[in-house]
Amino acid sequence: MRFDPSSAAVMALAVASALTTAWWMDQAGLRSQAQAATPAISVPATGAPAQVLKAADGHYWADALIEGRAVRVMVDTGASVVALTRADAARLGLKLAPADFSGTVITASGAVRAAPVELQSVAVAGARVERVEALVVEAGLPHSLLGMSYLGRLSSFSATPAELTLRP
């Protein structure tokens, strides 16, 4: 087995971020709502490995197929769940009322209101995951994020300075 310090660092950051976000979701009362929407039996990821190239801005951007529609997302191992902008959620046909934004999550930009949702499917190239926990952020999120509720369901993902490989 090959030890890749870059992949180990990415995984360590992802675990730390996921635990921090879970704590904040507990504080905001969102975690129990999100867990209620999570299927009791996790369906394994399917498909073929996918490569996501690092962009000139230093981020990994992917064209994800969410609910059958293309959505440009930034891969974010520090996000515990897939996070959608309100505009992307509307394009996906998710109809949300103000009352659906029932919780608050802490982001790098501060506290924001969010609505927990379950996405039927999220795919990047050939790597597909069904029944994915997500949040729709009411305001302030500049772009949608592909977080650990998708990435953590893959059999593995690894990073190099040039690309991410997603393995179902």
N, C-alpha and C positions, 0 to 999 in steps of 0.2 A: 504494500500500500504506500502511495506517495504522499508525503506531508507537504502541503502547500500553505506557507504562512499567510498568504493573502486570503485564501479561503477560510482559514482558521480565524483570522481577524474579523472577516465579514460575519462569520457565524457567531462569534463571541459578541459582536455588537448587536446582532439581530436578537440573540437571546436576552441580552441586557435590556434592549429597547422593549421587547415583548413583555418582559416582567414589569418594567416601569409602567408601560401603557396599561397592562392588566390591573396594576395597583390603582392608577388614576381612574380606570373604568369602574373599579369597585367603589371608589370614593364618589363617583358621579352617578352610580346606580345603573350604568349601562351594561356592565358585564353580565349580570343576570338576564337582562333582556337579550343580549347577543347570544348567550348560551342557550336560551330557550329557542332561538331561531336556528341553532346549529343541529344538524341531524345527529341522532344517537349513534348511527353507524356511519363512519366516514368512508365515503366512496373513494377508492384510490384514483390517482391521476392516470390518464390514459394518453396514448399517442406516441409521438417521437420526440427526441431531444430537440431543443431549440437554442439558437445562439442569439444573443442580444449584444450588439456592438456598443462600445462606449462612444458617446458623442463628443464633439469638440468642447462642450461645456463641462466635461468630466463626469457626466451622469449617464446612466444606462437608460435609454428610452426605448419603449416597445410599442408596437401597434397591437394591442390586445383585441380579441374578439369577445365582447361581453354581451350576453343575451343576444348573440347573433349580429351585433353591430360593432364597427371598428371604433376604438377609443385609444387615443394616444396617452400612455401612462409612463410615469417615471418609476423605475424599479427602486423600491425603498425598503431595505431589510430592517430599517428602524421603525417602520410602521407595522403595528401588530395585525392590522386588517387592511383589506383593500379599502381605500378612501376615495370616494367620488366627489367631484365638484357638483354643485347643484345643476349646472348647465349640462354636464355629461349625463347625470341621472335623468334629466328631462328628455335628452335625446334617446336614452334607452327605454323611455316610456314609463319610468317610475314616477307615479303621481303621488307627491307628498304634500300634506297639509302642514301648516305651522305647528300643529299639535304633535306631528310625528317627530319633530326635533326635540325629543324629550330628555336628552341628556347633554352633558358638557364633557368634552375631552380636551386635554391639554396638548397643544402642538408646539412646535418651535416658535410659532407666532403668538402663542398665548392660548387662552381658553376660547373654545368655539362650541356652538351647539351642533349636535349631530343626530341623525336618524338612523337607527340600525335597520339593515335590510339583508335579505339573502338573495344572492345572484344565482340563477339556475346554472350558468356556466361561464367560465373565464378560460380563454385559450390564448397562448402566445405561440405563434407558429404551430408546431404539432403538439405542444404540451398543454393538455386540457384538464381542468379540474371542474367538477360539478358541485353544486350546492355550496357556494362560497360565502362566508360571512363578510359583510362590508358595512361601511358607514357612509352616509351622504352628509357632507359637511355643509351647513347652511350658508356660510359666507367665509371669505378670507383664504380659501385654498386655491392657489393659482393654477394647479393642474392635478389631475387624478393620480393616485399612487397605487402601485402594485405591491401590496404588503404581504406580511407573513401568513395571512389566512389563505392566500394562494400559494406562496413560495413554500410554506411549511408542509403543504400536502404533496409536494413533489418528492420523489425518492431522493433527489439531491439537487443542489445547485452549487456551482463553483464559479469563482471569479478569477480572472487574470487582469493584468493592466489594460487589456484591449477589449475583453468581452466577458459576458456571463454565459454559462451553459446551464440550461434548465433541463432536468431529466425527469420524465414522468415516473 
